[in-house]
Amino acid sequence: MSGNSRKIGILGGTFDPVHIAHLVMAERAILDLELEKVIFVPTGAPWMKANTNITPGLHRINMLRLALSDNPLFEVSTLETNRFGPSYTIDTLELIRKEYGDQTRMYFLMGSDALYRFADWKKPREVLDLSYLVVFTRAVTENIANILLHPVFEKRKDKIIEKNSVNIAISSSAIRDMIRNNSPLEGKVPDKVVEYIIEERLYTDE
């Protein structure tokens, strides 16, 4: 792979709703890894949350577009929300690889909680063949070394890039609880997204 290869980040998730920690993660990756951009990919039908009620894709996409509108290095992909059936990361990466070409280096961004479940993903070794995993730990003291002892990471540890971010502790489920409890969202969810949630009356009937 040449030194002129493109480098893009990919951040998947339900984004139900998108919050500040997602943006911090993407901004940190762009700065630290010198990425051309980060593509946010909201899941369509997440197989690991098959029994969970997910807000319709249109709302999640609209919230993402509002949250990302001020940063030209962020973009939203509808690859998964437009696809029927369960959403698998390997399928998405293969489609992005096809679009951007073999010379593009892909970095899949995730929180450390996702790394704990990574071995159960569909074709995890193939995911590592296609992309680097950029893992954001939740605290300075968190150590992912034990996770990397799993056989799925054998001979692929060079594909794991660990980043620390103390701001990553915000979760979408906690945000939804705050909305139901009428708690202020200042500093946790972009203002434009808060306005959209109020206007569309999201998360109030869960």
Secondary structure in CASP SS format (residue, H / E / C, confidence):
PFRMAT SS
TARGET T0000
AUTHOR 0000-0000-0000
METHOD secondary structure of the structure
MODEL  1
M C 1.00
S C 1.00
G C 1.00
N C 1.00
S C 1.00
R C 1.00
K E 1.00
I E 1.00
G E 1.00
I E 1.00
L E 1.00
G E 1.00
G E 1.00
T C 1.00
F C 1.00
D C 1.00
P C 1.00
V C 1.00
H C 1.00
I H 1.00
A H 1.00
H H 1.00
L H 1.00
V H 1.00
M H 1.00
A H 1.00
E H 1.00
R H 1.00
A H 1.00
I H 1.00
L H 1.00
D H 1.00
L H 1.00
E C 1.00
L C 1.00
E C 1.00
K E 1.00
V E 1.00
I E 1.00
F E 1.00
V E 1.00
P E 1.00
T C 1.00
G C 1.00
A C 1.00
P E 1.00
W H 1.00
M H 1.00
K H 1.00
A C 1.00
N C 1.00
T C 1.00
N C 1.00
I C 1.00
T C 1.00
P C 1.00
G H 1.00
L H 1.00
H H 1.00
R H 1.00
I H 1.00
N H 1.00
M H 1.00
L H 1.00
R H 1.00
L H 1.00
A H 1.00
L H 1.00
S C 1.00
D C 1.00
N C 1.00
P C 1.00
L C 1.00
F E 1.00
E E 1.00
V E 1.00
S C 1.00
T C 1.00
L C 1.00
E C 1.00
T C 1.00
N C 1.00
R C 1.00
F C 1.00
G C 1.00
P C 1.00
S E 1.00
Y C 1.00
T H 1.00
I H 1.00
D H 1.00
T H 1.00
L H 1.00
E H 1.00
L H 1.00
I H 1.00
R H 1.00
K H 1.00
E H 1.00
Y H 1.00
G C 1.00
D C 1.00
Q C 1.00
T C 1.00
R E 1.00
M E 1.00
Y E 1.00
F E 1.00
L E 1.00
M E 1.00
G E 1.00
S H 1.00
D H 1.00
A H 1.00
L H 1.00
Y H 1.00
R C 1.00
F H 1.00
A H 1.00
D H 1.00
W C 1.00
K C 1.00
K C 1.00
P H 1.00
R H 1.00
E H 1.00
V H 1.00
L H 1.00
D H 1.00
L H 1.00
S E 1.00
Y E 1.00
L E 1.00
V E 1.00
V E 1.00
F E 1.00
T E 1.00
R C 1.00
A C 1.00
V C 1.00
T C 1.00
E C 1.00
N C 1.00
I C 1.00
A C 1.00
N C 1.00
I H 1.00
L H 1.00
L H 1.00
H C 1.00
P H 1.00
V H 1.00
F H 1.00
E C 1.00
K C 1.00
R C 1.00
K H 1.00
D H 1.00
K H 1.00
I E 1.00
I E 1.00
E E 1.00
K E 1.00
N E 1.00
S C 1.00
V H 1.00
N H 1.00
I H 1.00
A H 1.00
I C 1.00
S C 1.00
S H 1.00
S H 1.00
A H 1.00
I H 1.00
R H 1.00
D H 1.00
M H 1.00
I H 1.00
R H 1.00
N C 1.00
N C 1.00
S C 1.00
P C 1.00
L C 1.00
E C 1.00
G C 1.00
K C 1.00
V C 1.00
P C 1.00
D H 1.00
K H 1.00
V H 1.00
V H 1.00
E H 1.00
Y H 1.00
I H 1.00
I H 1.00
E H 1.00
E H 1.00
R C 1.00
L C 1.00
Y C 1.00
T C 1.00
D C 1.00
E C 1.00
END
